[in-house]
């Protein structure tokens, strides 16, 4: 994945804009249901179109009309989008949903369930036709000492230790490196096992050796002898390492600026569970994460919830599958947007949209025997989202797919001072990570996958979003026209997004609210008003030749503040529907 270092945690570790415009760490939080309360899920009314449940703005003269009047002088692209902006064509009606006796979230029979109880009883249950694999991402550049003093080399070692290369590394050790090496080797100095030397080296010395070994193997036998795509063939699983991990580790490309570092290809390793040794329960998957994080510090976690099903069975549930993917990603993207402006323009965790839904339908309908590998720059990639869907080909005539929970956040638990609680100041508690969020989403995805595999996926109608810059500009132009603001006084959403983020194309996150909101809703009108104000500032600065250097942070903060208010409202609506889908997936 391009620039995967940015996605090492699902928002954990991304910068947020505080009121003082300073970066801070943020974590994604999903409120858990009250353990004492039962969630009563009943079929929802006909929530069709965009942002079901959004209320129109009641103040006269401020709502965006259903039919947009484009001001004179607007660019042709904006004029082309001047169409009635109600619900998208083809949105299923309540009557259509009921045609087969099926209402939203499974049959019309209400479901009452405590999600806390569901999560607890599912944790140790062997999943039915579903299994979990995971990737634990790490970095030798930015390890968190609270996790572990270890690293990937606790589990993997070189396939060979060449004396001439070892001698070169030893010769190039600096003064501190030699002291550290001497101290570590003094405990077993008489042991001539070359791996004892390897174990005594510092991380930088190990990287230097791997760089030399990679160059030597490549020169002698070719690149394919050292690498199988991103799998390193010159590192192997060490004796005593967990048997469920792959025989060779996976490596991501080095981050920008580190390409010339010795052993650069080994700076961002992944510890991946082997496909022949998946986790059969949620507890097993999380237990593996706990162990790997404790022993190697690889806290950037991704889980694949796998299932196998007849392609036709999946095809008949396509509407439910597409809507579920849209809904869960809507809720997660909106929540991420409330935490940081940088999440709005994240290069790898992007909004789900209609193109991705079409891709999923095409993959399943095509039922190819080979897996699909989306490209990093593919705008319809079914991978680069909070919950992706991957197609892995056919096995025994059945399609193998997985729900990929990317960069799952395992945040540090927030503790009050032990002194305040009368604790022991000399023996403070060790820092702990909170696995509740991972358990919540793994439980939901596993239960949904079980239902999908059985042909009983709960039906939820969530319209696919069309991230259309023309449509966004039409909404903005209509509002500017109401306020008497000329269209050449501000930038459209594409130019604004590119100028503010410094990228060549508008980040999809900028378009998300315009696609997801009902035209005229209070939240989108407030966001558009602030967009016009900040876009006008950018255009004025450009015309004055001053650039954005001195104003960028403030413009970002002001725009994000309005975006955040919109996202809070939208996320609350999406989360309620997602909770209902969770409950329906847990129903017998």
Beta strands, then each sheet from edge to edge (+ up, - down):
strand 1: 15-17
strand 2: 23-25
strand 3: 39-41
strand 4: 111-113
strand 5: 130-137
strand 6: 156-158
strand 7: 227-228
strand 8: 231-232
strand 9: 235-237
strand 10: 250-252
strand 11: 268-272
strand 12: 300-310
strand 13: 387-395
strand 14: 398-408
sheet 1: 1+ 2-
sheet 2: 3+ 4-
sheet 3: 10+ 11- 5+ 12- 14+ 13-
sheet 4: 6+ 9-
sheet 5: 7+ 8-
end
